[in-house]
Each structure stands twice: as C-alpha cells, then as structure tokens.
Amino acid sequence: MIKGVALSTAFFVAAGATAFAADLPTAKPAPYIAPPPIFSWTGFYIGLNAGAAWNNGESVTIFDPTIPANFAASNGSRVGFIGGGQIGYNFQTGPVVWGVETDMQGLTTGQSFNYGPYGFLHLNASTNGGWLGTTRARLGYALDRTLLYVTGGVAYGGFNNNPISGSGNATSNVGYALGGGVEYAFAQHWTAKLEALYVNLNTGTQTVNITSGGVTYPVTAKSGNGGGIVRVGVNYLF
C-alpha cells in the first residue's frame, strides 16, 4: 500500500510540474533589425546650386585732351543672384574625403555708369552679369554623414564685367577660386551643402583709346579683381 501511495504521489507531482511548465511563457527569438547602411562619400555626383554673389566696384576715367582734364565715373560693390549646376567625384579613405568638382553659373550682378557729356563715345553705360565657372579640388573630413571641406582651383568667365569692352557683356578672364563648406547626407543618395568661395578673375586695369571727331580719348577702366559667393546646393550621389 505504501508503494501505491508513493506511485500516486509521484504521478501527481509529475503532472503538476508538466502543467506548470505549460503555463510558462515560450521564449521567442528577437526580431532581426538590419543595421542602417554605412554611408560612403565615394562616387560620382551631380547637383544644382543657388545663392548670392558680389564683387568689388569699378571706376572709369576718361581723359579729354581738348581741355585737358579727366572725367571719372565709378560704382561701388555690386550684389546679385548666382545659380547653376555642378558635377564631381569623391574618393574616401577612412574619414578623409578628396575629389574634384566643376561648376557652371549664371550671374545677375550688374551696375550702371553715368558718362555725362562723354556719352558720344558710346561707352557701355551699364554692365550685366554674365557667367562664371570653376574647376576645383576638394579635401574634407567626414563625420559619418557630415563632410567638412576646403576647396580651391581655377575660375574662368566674366565675374567682373568690363564697361569699355564694346558690348556690355562679361569679358572672358581666368583666375582662381578658394573657399570651403559643409555638406550633409540627409538620405542614402542625397546631400545638401552650404559653400562660400572667394573668386579672383585678374581683370585689373585696362586702357582703350577711343577716337571721336578726330580726337583720341584714352579711357581707363579699373575693376575690382575679387568677389565672393555664398550658395546652397543639393547633390545626388550615384
């Protein structure tokens, strides 16, 4: 009888343990969450930009040999809109990013001159914006999706207009561009940037002899060599 009681007790203990185990929560593996893709700055990109541009003012001096005397007209610094597009390629090694970028811009900066009694010389009474391009190296330091960089290279175009060029349009000049900026990757293939550049097109001083009514008038234009650009842009990284 004692043996029967022992067997019964063992049976109920085993049954109770089984029921208790059935009530325990079932362990399930945690759902897999893929890590975010590692961002790389390496690759070809293309984009658009827009901002403000300004450059130093110009002065025009007309020498009148019939008096003789000088007549001077001048204009201060000019500010206008700049916009265009850029293409480039980046290489990344660790946090260091380097590459090359080229851009082409349109300018609306302009100014007007009042030549007073010398309007008969048919000088350009106003100058308009023209165009500007740069080809620059870039060197930066990446903090994951944020890139801090410096840039420099060649600049070309008509950032400084010539009021005695004969057409009123920007004359072609070559100089240099220096600057820097910050770029942020807000998506896997999209970046936004803020950039500032100093541009010098080496236009300097030019003197042209203009003959009217049998009298030759030396006309000298002295233009500001430098100017600045502040712009924002967006790039698509392939």
C-alpha positions as CSV (number, residue, x, y, z in Angstrom):
1,M,0.0,0.0,0.0
2,I,2.8,2.3,0.8
3,K,4.3,1.6,-2.6
4,G,0.9,2.5,-4.2
5,V,0.8,5.8,-2.3
6,A,4.3,6.6,-3.4
7,L,3.5,5.9,-7.0
8,S,0.3,8.1,-6.8
9,T,2.3,10.9,-5.3
10,A,4.9,10.8,-7.9
11,F,2.3,10.8,-10.6
12,F,0.6,13.9,-9.3
13,V,3.9,15.7,-8.8
14,A,4.9,15.0,-12.4
15,A,1.5,16.1,-13.7
16,G,1.7,19.3,-11.7
17,A,5.2,20.0,-13.0
18,T,4.0,19.5,-16.6
19,A,1.1,21.8,-16.1
20,F,3.3,24.5,-14.5
21,A,5.8,24.2,-17.4
22,A,2.9,24.7,-19.9
23,D,1.9,27.9,-18.2
24,L,5.4,29.4,-18.6
25,P,5.9,31.9,-21.5
26,T,7.5,30.5,-24.5
27,A,10.9,32.1,-25.3
28,K,10.9,33.5,-28.9
29,P,13.9,34.9,-30.8
30,A,14.1,38.7,-31.1
31,P,13.1,40.0,-34.5
32,Y,16.1,40.8,-36.7
33,I,16.5,44.5,-37.4
34,A,19.0,45.2,-40.2
35,P,21.6,47.8,-39.3
36,P,21.5,51.1,-41.2
37,P,23.7,51.1,-44.3
38,I,27.1,52.6,-43.8
39,F,27.3,55.9,-45.7
40,S,30.2,56.3,-48.2
41,W,31.1,59.6,-49.9
42,T,32.9,57.8,-52.7
43,G,31.4,58.1,-56.1
44,F,30.2,60.4,-58.8
45,Y,27.6,63.1,-58.0
46,I,25.6,65.8,-59.8
47,G,23.6,68.7,-58.5
48,L,22.2,72.2,-58.5
49,N,23.0,75.4,-56.5
50,A,21.9,78.9,-56.0
51,G,22.9,81.9,-53.8
52,A,24.3,85.4,-53.7
53,A,27.4,86.8,-55.4
54,W,29.1,90.2,-55.0
55,N,32.3,91.8,-56.4
56,N,34.3,95.0,-55.9
57,G,33.2,98.1,-57.8
58,E,34.7,99.6,-60.9
59,S,35.8,103.0,-62.0
60,V,36.1,104.6,-65.5
61,T,38.3,107.6,-66.2
62,I,38.1,109.5,-69.5
63,F,41.0,111.8,-70.4
64,D,39.9,114.7,-72.5
65,P,42.9,116.1,-74.4
66,T,41.0,119.2,-75.6
67,I,40.7,120.6,-72.0
68,P,42.9,118.7,-70.8
69,A,41.1,117.1,-67.9
70,N,39.8,113.8,-66.5
71,F,36.2,112.7,-66.2
72,A,35.6,109.9,-63.7
73,A,32.6,107.6,-63.2
74,S,32.6,104.9,-60.6
75,N,30.3,102.4,-58.9
76,G,30.6,100.6,-55.6
77,S,30.4,96.9,-54.9
78,R,27.6,95.0,-56.6
79,V,25.4,92.2,-55.4
80,G,23.2,89.8,-57.3
81,F,22.0,86.3,-57.8
82,I,24.1,83.3,-58.8
83,G,22.8,79.9,-59.8
84,G,23.9,76.9,-61.8
85,G,24.9,73.3,-61.5
86,Q,27.9,71.1,-60.5
87,I,29.3,67.7,-61.1
88,G,32.2,65.9,-59.3
89,Y,33.7,62.8,-57.9
90,N,34.7,61.9,-54.4
91,F,37.2,59.3,-53.0
92,Q,37.1,58.3,-49.3
93,T,39.8,56.7,-47.2
94,G,38.7,56.4,-43.6
95,P,37.4,59.8,-42.6
96,V,39.4,61.6,-45.3
97,V,37.4,62.6,-48.5
98,W,39.0,64.1,-51.5
99,G,38.0,64.7,-55.1
100,V,37.3,67.2,-57.9
101,E,34.3,69.4,-58.7
102,T,33.4,71.6,-61.7
103,D,30.5,74.0,-61.9
104,M,28.9,76.5,-64.3
105,Q,27.0,79.5,-63.1
106,G,24.9,82.4,-64.3
107,L,25.2,85.8,-62.8
108,T,22.8,88.8,-62.5
109,T,25.2,91.2,-60.8
110,G,25.3,94.5,-62.7
111,Q,25.9,98.2,-62.4
112,S,25.4,101.4,-64.3
113,F,27.7,104.3,-65.2
114,N,26.8,107.9,-66.0
115,Y,29.3,109.3,-68.5
116,G,27.8,112.7,-68.6
117,P,29.0,114.8,-71.5
118,Y,31.0,111.9,-72.9
119,G,28.1,109.8,-74.0
120,F,29.1,110.4,-77.6
121,L,32.0,108.0,-77.1
122,H,29.4,105.2,-76.9
123,L,30.9,103.5,-73.9
124,N,28.9,100.9,-72.1
125,A,26.5,102.7,-69.8
126,S,25.8,99.5,-67.9
127,T,27.3,96.1,-67.4
128,N,25.4,92.9,-66.8
129,G,26.1,89.6,-65.0
130,G,27.5,87.1,-67.5
131,W,28.7,83.7,-66.4
132,L,31.3,82.0,-64.2
133,G,32.8,78.6,-64.0
134,T,35.2,76.9,-61.7
135,T,37.2,73.6,-61.6
136,R,38.4,72.9,-58.1
137,A,39.9,70.2,-55.9
138,R,38.1,69.3,-52.6
139,L,39.6,68.0,-49.4
140,G,37.5,67.2,-46.5
141,Y,37.0,65.3,-43.2
142,A,33.8,63.1,-42.8
143,L,32.0,62.8,-39.6
144,D,29.8,59.9,-40.8
145,R,27.2,61.8,-42.9
146,T,28.6,65.3,-42.3
147,L,31.5,66.4,-44.5
148,L,33.7,69.5,-43.7
149,Y,35.8,70.5,-46.6
150,V,38.1,73.1,-48.2
151,T,38.3,73.7,-51.9
152,G,40.4,75.6,-54.4
153,G,41.2,75.7,-58.1
154,V,40.8,77.7,-61.3
155,A,38.0,80.1,-62.1
156,Y,37.0,81.4,-65.5
157,G,34.3,83.6,-67.1
158,G,33.0,87.1,-66.6
159,F,32.6,87.7,-62.9
160,N,34.0,91.2,-63.3
161,N,32.4,93.0,-66.3
162,N,34.3,95.5,-68.4
163,P,32.4,98.8,-69.1
164,I,34.7,99.5,-72.1
165,S,34.7,96.1,-73.7
166,G,32.4,97.4,-76.5
167,S,29.5,95.0,-75.9
168,G,28.4,95.4,-72.3
169,N,28.7,91.6,-71.7
170,A,31.1,89.9,-69.4
171,T,34.6,89.5,-70.8
172,S,36.4,86.2,-70.6
173,N,39.0,86.1,-67.8
174,V,40.9,83.4,-65.9
175,G,41.8,83.4,-62.2
176,Y,41.3,81.3,-59.1
177,A,38.7,80.3,-56.6
178,L,39.2,79.4,-52.9
179,G,36.8,78.5,-50.2
180,G,35.2,75.8,-48.1
181,G,31.9,74.4,-46.9
182,V,29.9,71.8,-45.1
183,E,27.9,69.0,-46.8
184,Y,25.3,66.7,-45.1
185,A,23.9,63.4,-46.4
186,F,20.2,63.6,-45.5
187,A,19.5,60.4,-47.4
188,Q,21.5,57.5,-48.8
189,H,21.9,59.2,-52.2
190,W,21.1,62.8,-51.4
191,T,23.3,65.5,-49.9
192,A,22.8,69.2,-49.1
193,K,25.6,71.8,-48.9
194,L,26.5,75.3,-47.8
195,E,29.5,76.8,-49.5
196,A,31.4,80.1,-49.6
197,L,34.0,81.0,-52.3
198,Y,36.4,83.9,-52.9
199,V,36.9,84.3,-56.7
200,N,39.5,86.5,-58.4
201,L,39.5,86.8,-62.2
202,N,42.5,89.0,-62.6
203,T,40.8,91.7,-64.7
204,G,42.8,94.6,-63.2
205,T,43.1,97.8,-65.2
206,Q,42.6,98.3,-68.9
207,T,43.1,101.4,-71.1
208,V,41.5,101.8,-74.5
209,N,42.0,104.7,-76.9
210,I,38.7,105.8,-78.5
211,T,38.7,108.3,-81.4
212,S,35.7,110.5,-82.0
213,G,35.5,113.7,-84.2
214,G,39.2,113.4,-84.9
215,V,40.1,113.4,-81.1
216,T,41.5,110.4,-79.3
217,Y,40.3,109.9,-75.8
218,P,42.2,107.5,-73.5
219,V,39.6,105.6,-71.4
220,T,40.8,103.6,-68.4
221,A,38.6,101.1,-66.6
222,K,39.8,99.8,-63.2
223,S,37.8,96.9,-62.0
224,G,37.7,95.1,-58.7
225,N,39.6,91.9,-59.1
226,G,37.8,89.9,-56.4
227,G,34.4,88.9,-55.3
228,G,32.5,86.4,-53.1
229,I,29.9,83.7,-53.4
230,V,27.7,82.2,-50.8
231,R,25.4,79.4,-52.0
232,V,23.4,76.4,-51.1
233,G,23.2,73.3,-53.2
234,V,21.9,69.8,-53.4
235,N,23.7,66.7,-54.9
236,Y,22.6,63.3,-56.0
237,L,25.3,60.7,-55.3
238,F,25.4,57.8,-57.6
